[in-house]
Amino acid sequence: MDKMLMDAFEKLQKREHLLRVTRDQMGLGRITKEEFKSREEQILGRYALTDSEQRAYDQYLRMAQQKRSK
């Protein structure tokens, strides 16, 4: 895999992990819904894919879909 795709995967994994932790904290009552929304916004902004990472990820998804359909 090329570097852009690897960077995209790393960002998506970190983003999903942090969102899961934050959701769990809200579910356990450790943070309020407002605090959750604030943290969610920060996480999504911090781990947003760049245009080149998004293109690499989209291309990977298309290739994976083609392999599955054969």
C-alpha positions as CSV (number, residue, x, y, z in Angstrom):
1,M,0.0,0.0,0.0
2,D,1.2,3.5,-0.6
3,K,1.8,6.0,2.1
4,M,-1.3,8.1,1.5
5,L,-3.5,5.0,2.0
6,M,-1.6,3.9,5.1
7,D,-2.0,7.4,6.6
8,A,-5.7,7.3,5.8
9,F,-6.1,4.0,7.6
10,E,-4.2,5.2,10.6
11,K,-6.3,8.3,10.9
12,L,-9.6,6.4,10.5
13,Q,-8.5,3.8,13.1
14,K,-7.5,6.5,15.6
15,R,-10.7,8.5,15.0
16,E,-12.9,5.4,15.4
17,H,-11.1,4.4,18.6
18,L,-11.4,7.9,20.2
19,L,-15.1,8.2,19.2
20,R,-15.8,4.8,20.7
21,V,-14.1,5.8,24.0
22,T,-16.0,9.0,24.1
23,R,-19.3,7.3,23.4
24,D,-18.6,4.8,26.2
25,Q,-17.9,7.6,28.6
26,M,-21.2,9.3,27.7
27,G,-23.0,6.0,28.1
28,L,-21.5,5.5,31.5
29,G,-22.5,9.0,32.6
30,R,-19.0,10.2,33.0
31,I,-19.5,13.1,30.5
32,T,-22.6,15.1,29.5
33,K,-24.1,15.0,26.0
34,E,-22.8,18.6,25.5
35,E,-19.3,17.5,26.4
36,F,-19.6,14.5,24.1
37,K,-20.6,16.8,21.2
38,S,-17.7,19.0,21.9
39,R,-15.2,16.1,22.0
40,E,-16.7,14.5,18.9
41,E,-16.3,17.7,16.9
42,Q,-12.6,18.0,18.0
43,I,-11.9,14.4,17.1
44,L,-13.6,14.6,13.7
45,G,-11.7,17.8,12.9
46,R,-8.3,16.5,14.1
47,Y,-8.5,13.2,12.2
48,A,-10.2,14.4,9.0
49,L,-8.7,13.0,5.9
50,T,-6.9,15.3,3.5
51,D,-8.0,15.3,-0.1
52,S,-5.2,13.0,-1.2
53,E,-5.9,10.6,1.6
54,Q,-9.6,10.6,0.8
55,R,-8.8,9.9,-2.9
56,A,-6.4,7.0,-2.0
57,Y,-9.0,5.5,0.4
58,D,-11.8,5.8,-2.2
59,Q,-9.6,4.1,-4.8
60,Y,-8.9,1.3,-2.4
61,L,-12.6,0.8,-1.7
62,R,-13.3,0.7,-5.4
63,M,-10.6,-1.9,-6.0
64,A,-11.8,-4.0,-3.0
65,Q,-15.3,-3.9,-4.3
66,Q,-14.2,-5.1,-7.7
67,K,-12.3,-8.0,-6.2
68,R,-15.3,-9.0,-4.2
69,S,-17.7,-8.9,-7.2
70,K,-15.5,-11.3,-9.3
